[in-house]
Amino acid sequence: MTFPFEALAACRAELETEASAGDAQATFPAAGLQRLRQLGVLAAALPRVHGGLGLGTEPHGAAGLLHMLRLVGQGNMALGRVVEGHVNAIRLVCLYGTPAQVARVAQDVHDDALYGLWVTDGATPLRMEQAAGGLVLHGGKAFASAARQATHALVTARAERDATRMLLVALDEGRTVQAGGAGLAGMRGAGTGQCDLTGMAVLPAAMVGQPGDYLRQPEFSAGAWRGMAVALGGIERLSALLRSQLATRGRAAAPAQQARIGRALIAAETALLWTRRAARMASGQDQVDAGDIAATVNLGRLAVERAGLEVIELVERGLGLSAFVRDNVVERLVRDLATYLRQPAPDETLCEAAAWFTRRDLPQPDVRP
Ligand SMILES: Cc1cc2nc3c(=O)[nH]c(=O)nc-3n(C[C@H](O)[C@H](O)[C@H](O)COP(=O)(O)OP(=O)(O)OC[C@H]3O[C@@H](n4cnc5c(N)ncnc54)[C@H](O)[C@@H]3O)c2cc1C
């Protein structure tokens, strides 16, 4: 069985139209998600023994997952973020969970579950507390994608002795969510909100892995490559729109605009090359040290951020004010990409990678003839 990439590519325009229509009201792209579900996007990450394609959970699946996330990102980066969180949650359960937990998640996904990966803490960080009847959650998560639409989430919570644990939670309809997406400038369709999980009982079977597993390297840093793949899709879409809109207005032949087109193409290709490199290393296809994997992906994350910022500047300067007019799709895409590029701790990410490679070389792919 293979993934229907052509069908996914064919529905990008549909995803984009829905994203633009829902932007003002920060409406979640429910039709787009359903379309992706029908194409098998949500089940693709499951291991093959559980009826998936292993995209993201088996080494051979990295290239396919990259292409899938990139295509979704080209259509709607907000949906890309939601799919990326879902895939990440499945991968973490496969890496650290028990066979029974993996089977449970697989069954849920075949029954149309959408998983969130909710890590960012809200005003009251999520903790597990001992109550009379057993462990209960106290606190909640902020910037949780698909806060209302996810049926399940893998969340991080602090335990008594402050170690971070991963927990699988089933989310009922009555959960308390404060919309966050309405206040965000971009990625307004990601259904981002603050979710209060206070009072939810924690059964031992819900605990995934051991204390500290979530932060275990190289997975903790290397997982960033999937977000890079979604951002890559947005960068490629903006770069394509720069070219087509300049051509439509008869401005593409001006030397300064040609230079912008060239620089945008270079930026998009740079993002692609780094994302491919990161995906390959993260999937363990190269025999390299765990520190090399984490630091290379960290550099790649910053390279994709830089490529995205460059394309945003080129689009805004090349198209001028029309890039700021709300009925031009470029205006929304710039907001979505600029928001999505704000990933956690970029300074630390760069400094850690730089420190790692100060006294050793970046591992090079074998390019001998
Ligand atoms: C649309 C969207 C969806 C999201 N979905 C989810 C989700 O589903 N699950 C989830 O867990 N999270 C989610 N997030 C949150 C996301 O993962 C990041 O936590 C968030 O984007 C980090 O943004 P930030 O710029 O505030 O990061 P920060 O890490 O606060 O960085 C901001 C700046 O401060 C600097 N900085 C950071 N720490 C320090 C420090 N100690 N001292 C000095 N400077 C510092 C950084 O280098 C950077 O320059 C989402 C975010 C968005 C926008």
The ligand as an SDF file (V2000), in Angstrom:
LIG
                    3D

 53 58  0  0  0  0  0  0  0  0999 V2000
   -0.3470   28.0270   15.9100 C   0  0  0  0  0  0  0  0  0  0  0  0
    0.3850   27.4430   17.0540 C   0  0  0  0  0  0  0  0  0  0  0  0
    0.0790   26.1650   17.4560 C   0  0  0  0  0  0  0  0  0  0  0  0
    0.7220   25.5910   18.5430 C   0  0  0  0  0  0  0  0  0  0  0  0
    0.3690   24.3460   18.9260 N   0  0  0  0  0  0  0  0  0  0  0  0
    0.9440   23.8060   20.0100 C   0  0  0  0  0  0  0  0  0  0  0  0
    0.5550   22.4960   20.4600 C   0  0  0  0  0  0  0  0  0  0  0  0
   -0.3250   21.8620   19.8900 O   0  0  0  0  0  0  0  0  0  0  0  0
    1.1890   21.9970   21.5460 N   0  0  0  0  0  0  0  0  0  0  0  0
    2.1360   22.6950   22.2220 C   0  0  0  0  0  0  0  0  0  0  0  0
    2.6670   22.1840   23.1910 O   0  0  0  0  0  0  0  0  0  0  0  0
    2.5180   23.9250   21.8340 N   0  0  0  0  0  0  0  0  0  0  0  0
    1.9480   24.4810   20.7420 C   0  0  0  0  0  0  0  0  0  0  0  0
    2.3310   25.7460   20.3500 N   0  0  0  0  0  0  0  0  0  0  0  0
    3.3330   26.4600   21.1230 C   0  0  0  0  0  0  0  0  0  0  0  0
    4.7020   26.3200   20.4340 C   0  0  0  0  0  0  0  0  0  0  0  0
    5.1260   24.9910   20.4360 O   0  0  0  0  0  0  0  0  0  0  0  0
    5.7710   27.1550   21.1390 C   0  0  0  0  0  0  0  0  0  0  0  0
    5.7440   26.9200   22.5010 O   0  0  0  0  0  0  0  0  0  0  0  0
    5.6140   28.5810   20.9230 C   0  0  0  0  0  0  0  0  0  0  0  0
    5.3360   28.8330   19.5810 O   0  0  0  0  0  0  0  0  0  0  0  0
    6.9150   29.2520   21.3680 C   0  0  0  0  0  0  0  0  0  0  0  0
    6.8950   30.5510   20.9810 O   0  0  0  0  0  0  0  0  0  0  0  0
    7.7220   31.7310   21.6530 P   0  0  0  0  0  0  0  0  0  0  0  0
    8.1810   32.5650   20.4970 O   0  0  0  0  0  0  0  0  0  0  0  0
    6.9160   32.3990   22.6930 O   0  0  0  0  0  0  0  0  0  0  0  0
    8.9770   30.9760   22.2940 O   0  0  0  0  0  0  0  0  0  0  0  0
   10.0340   31.3810   23.3620 P   0  0  0  0  0  0  0  0  0  0  0  0
   10.8040   30.1550   23.6770 O   0  0  0  0  0  0  0  0  0  0  0  0
    9.4270   32.1200   24.5180 O   0  0  0  0  0  0  0  0  0  0  0  0
   10.9830   32.3670   22.5740 O   0  0  0  0  0  0  0  0  0  0  0  0
   10.7550   33.7620   22.4330 C   0  0  0  0  0  0  0  0  0  0  0  0
   12.0920   34.4820   22.4750 C   0  0  0  0  0  0  0  0  0  0  0  0
   12.6100   34.4430   23.8090 O   0  0  0  0  0  0  0  0  0  0  0  0
   13.8940   33.8100   23.8200 C   0  0  0  0  0  0  0  0  0  0  0  0
   13.9640   33.0730   25.0800 N   0  0  0  0  0  0  0  0  0  0  0  0
   13.4010   31.8790   25.3750 C   0  0  0  0  0  0  0  0  0  0  0  0
   13.6910   31.5410   26.6540 N   0  0  0  0  0  0  0  0  0  0  0  0
   14.4310   32.5470   27.1620 C   0  0  0  0  0  0  0  0  0  0  0  0
   15.0170   32.7860   28.4320 C   0  0  0  0  0  0  0  0  0  0  0  0
   14.8950   31.9080   29.4320 N   0  0  0  0  0  0  0  0  0  0  0  0
   15.7260   33.9220   28.6080 N   0  0  0  0  0  0  0  0  0  0  0  0
   15.8400   34.8110   27.6040 C   0  0  0  0  0  0  0  0  0  0  0  0
   15.3020   34.6550   26.3910 N   0  0  0  0  0  0  0  0  0  0  0  0
   14.6050   33.5390   26.1690 C   0  0  0  0  0  0  0  0  0  0  0  0
   13.9030   32.9490   22.5870 C   0  0  0  0  0  0  0  0  0  0  0  0
   15.2030   32.5970   22.1550 O   0  0  0  0  0  0  0  0  0  0  0  0
   13.1800   33.8540   21.6040 C   0  0  0  0  0  0  0  0  0  0  0  0
   14.0690   34.8400   21.1310 O   0  0  0  0  0  0  0  0  0  0  0  0
    1.7050   26.3370   19.2440 C   0  0  0  0  0  0  0  0  0  0  0  0
    2.0410   27.6250   18.8300 C   0  0  0  0  0  0  0  0  0  0  0  0
    1.3730   28.1700   17.7460 C   0  0  0  0  0  0  0  0  0  0  0  0
    1.7280   29.5800   17.3180 C   0  0  0  0  0  0  0  0  0  0  0  0
  1  2  1  0
  2  3  1  0
  2 52  2  0
  3  4  2  0
  4  5  1  0
  4 50  1  0
  5  6  2  0
  6  7  1  0
  6 13  1  0
  7  8  2  0
  7  9  1  0
  9 10  1  0
 10 11  2  0
 10 12  1  0
 12 13  2  0
 13 14  1  0
 14 15  1  0
 14 50  1  0
 15 16  1  0
 16 17  1  0
 16 18  1  0
 18 19  1  0
 18 20  1  0
 20 21  1  0
 20 22  1  0
 22 23  1  0
 23 24  1  0
 24 25  2  0
 24 26  1  0
 24 27  1  0
 27 28  1  0
 28 29  2  0
 28 30  1  0
 28 31  1  0
 31 32  1  0
 32 33  1  0
 33 34  1  0
 33 48  1  0
 34 35  1  0
 35 36  1  0
 35 46  1  0
 36 37  1  0
 36 45  1  0
 37 38  2  0
 38 39  1  0
 39 40  1  0
 39 45  2  0
 40 41  1  0
 40 42  2  0
 42 43  1  0
 43 44  2  0
 44 45  1  0
 46 47  1  0
 46 48  1  0
 48 49  1  0
 50 51  2  0
 51 52  1  0
 52 53  1  0
M  END
$$$$
